[in-house]
C-alpha cells in the first residue's frame, strides 16, 4: 500500500500565529537576518 505525504499550510489560531511572529522577531534580532517561519501540517493519505 502506497502512502502519499502531504504538507498543507497549517491553519493557526491568532494566539499561535502571534507566538510564531514573536519568535521570528527574536530570531531576527539575534541573527541580524530577515527570518520567516512557515507552518505546515503533516498529513498522510492512503
MOCORNOR-V546667 format. One record per residue. N is the residue number from 1. RES is the residue in three letters. PHI is phi in radians with two decimals (999 if undefined). Layout:
n=[N;N]
res=[RES;RES]
phi=[PHI;PHI]
This chain:
n=[1;2;3;4;5;6;7;8;9;10;11;12;13;14;15;16;17;18;19;20;21;22;23;24;25;26;27;28;29;30;31;32;33;34;35;36;37;38;39;40;41;42;43;44;45;46]
res=[UNK;UNK;UNK;UNK;UNK;UNK;UNK;UNK;UNK;UNK;UNK;UNK;UNK;UNK;UNK;UNK;UNK;UNK;UNK;UNK;UNK;UNK;UNK;UNK;UNK;UNK;UNK;UNK;UNK;UNK;UNK;UNK;UNK;UNK;UNK;UNK;UNK;UNK;UNK;UNK;UNK;UNK;UNK;UNK;UNK;UNK]
phi=[999;-1.52;-1.98;-1.82;-1.61;-2.30;-2.27;-1.26;-1.06;-1.29;-1.68;-1.91;-1.22;-1.03;-1.09;-1.20;-1.10;-1.09;-1.07;-1.13;-1.11;-1.15;-1.17;-0.99;-1.09;-1.06;-1.10;-1.07;-1.13;-1.27;-1.80;1.29;-1.95;-1.48;-1.61;-2.25;-1.76;-2.17;-1.84;-2.13;-1.76;-1.64;-2.27;-2.03;-1.99;-1.64]
